[in-house]
Amino acid sequence: MTTDTPRWFKSSYSSNGGDCVEVASNLATSHGVVPVRDSKNPTGPALTVPAHAFVSFVAGVKAGEFGTV
């Protein structure tokens, strides 16, 4: 496997019955992006997010900036 191949993973917090997203953070350094996809549809489309934006998003989630549902 090369660094050009996304290595998908789900958060360890994703035990909520399958409503999860997967990310491939291994492309952040080499390509500057973090692909994100629906774990229920692994062959479907992936959203490619700039690495700096994904880092900001995760920081916001950890800080509670988005509230809860």
C-alpha positions as CSV (number, residue, x, y, z in Angstrom):
1,M,0.0,0.0,0.0
2,T,1.3,3.4,-0.9
3,T,0.6,6.7,0.7
4,D,-1.6,7.5,-2.3
5,T,-4.1,4.9,-1.2
6,P,-6.5,6.1,1.4
7,R,-6.4,4.1,4.6
8,W,-9.9,4.5,6.0
9,F,-10.8,4.3,9.7
10,K,-13.6,5.1,12.0
11,S,-13.4,6.8,15.4
12,S,-13.3,4.6,18.4
13,Y,-16.4,6.6,19.5
14,S,-18.4,5.3,16.6
15,S,-20.4,2.6,18.3
16,N,-23.8,4.2,17.6
17,G,-25.4,1.7,15.3
18,G,-23.6,2.5,12.0
19,D,-24.2,6.3,11.6
20,C,-20.5,7.0,11.1
21,V,-18.1,8.6,8.9
22,E,-14.6,7.3,8.0
23,V,-11.5,9.4,7.3
24,A,-8.3,8.7,5.6
25,S,-5.8,10.9,7.4
26,N,-2.8,9.3,5.8
27,L,-3.1,11.6,2.9
28,A,-2.9,14.8,5.0
29,T,0.9,15.1,4.9
30,S,1.5,13.9,1.3
31,H,-1.4,15.5,-0.4
32,G,-2.7,18.1,2.0
33,V,-6.2,16.6,2.1
34,V,-8.3,14.4,4.4
35,P,-10.9,12.3,2.5
36,V,-14.2,11.7,4.4
37,R,-16.9,9.2,3.5
38,D,-20.1,7.6,4.8
39,S,-19.1,4.2,6.4
40,K,-22.4,2.7,5.3
41,N,-21.5,3.4,1.6
42,P,-17.8,2.7,1.3
43,T,-17.9,2.6,-2.5
44,G,-19.8,5.9,-2.7
45,P,-18.3,9.4,-3.0
46,A,-15.8,10.8,-0.6
47,L,-15.6,14.5,0.4
48,T,-12.0,15.7,0.2
49,V,-11.3,18.4,2.8
50,P,-8.2,20.5,3.0
51,A,-6.0,19.2,5.9
52,H,-5.9,22.6,7.7
53,A,-9.7,22.8,7.5
54,F,-10.1,19.3,8.9
55,V,-7.7,20.1,11.8
56,S,-9.8,23.2,12.6
57,F,-13.0,21.2,12.5
58,V,-11.7,18.5,14.9
59,A,-10.4,21.2,17.3
60,G,-13.9,22.8,17.2
61,V,-15.5,19.5,18.0
62,K,-13.2,18.9,20.9
63,A,-13.9,22.4,22.2
64,G,-17.6,21.8,22.0
65,E,-18.2,24.6,19.5
66,F,-20.9,22.7,17.6
67,G,-23.1,21.6,20.5
68,T,-24.8,18.3,20.6
69,V,-27.9,16.7,19.1
